Amino acid sequence: MRFLKKLEPPDKWKLPVILVLAVFTGIALFSFHISNASSYLGDKPETCVNCHIMAPQYATWYHSSHREKTNCNECHVPHNNIFSKYFFKAKDGLRHATIFTLRREPQVIFIKEAGREVVHRNCIRCHSDLLTDYKLLARGDETHNFRMDRTCLDCHRYTPHGRVNSLSSVPWARVPLPGPIVPEWMDKIVNKND
């Protein structure tokens, strides 16, 4: 109890401290809302196009056979346990948020090594039967002799996204646009003054 008493500011500082905390809390809540941060807790594929640069990846996935069975997180997030999943999402999400906030996004995006490893493990998780299929193994085909020495992306790099080389890769693709980022109450104030 004595420790808490030492942390309490003097009476003349209580109001300014409360006001500063309220301002920072308001900014944090507004940032959470404007960035649509709550959408990243789920698994909806539309979340990936919150950042416009992901539109080609979304569009090519949407027109692939993987759309029927998977979403973005099925391939791009670890599934060994819930802590690993959300730690990876948070780490990757903060990196993406930093890049997009600082306007450092490249014209062409490439998966990082950690992401490649996760995608490879998830390919095996869903398609492990292909690694032990006796029909494929009996073919003696050179292509499948070294399946355990390579990653799935070495041969299947265009699955399920096709050739996504730039923002113009899928120029006429329809992707869901993020909703308005300005809250209604603020929009009413701004439009009322016009």
Sequence and secondary structure as in RCSB ss.txt:
>XXXX:A:sequence
MRFLKKLEPPDKWKLPVILVLAVFTGIALFSFHISNASSYLGDKPETCVNCHIMAPQYATWYHSSHREKTNCNEC
HVPHNNIFSKYFFKAKDGLRHATIFTLRREPQVIFIKEAGREVVHRNCIRCHSDLLTDYKLLARGDETHNFRMDR
TCLDCHRYTPHGRVNSLSSVPWARVPLPGPIVPEWMDKIVNKND
>XXXX:A:secstr
 HHHHHHS  HHHHHHHHHHHHHHHHHHHHHHHHTTGGGGGS  GGGGGGSGGGHHHHHHHHTSGGGGT  HHHH
HS  S HHHHHHHHHHHHHHHHHHHHTT   SS    HHHHHHHHHHHHHHHHHHHS HHHHHT  HHHHTTTTS
 HHHH TTTTT    STTSSTT        SS HHHHHHHHHH 
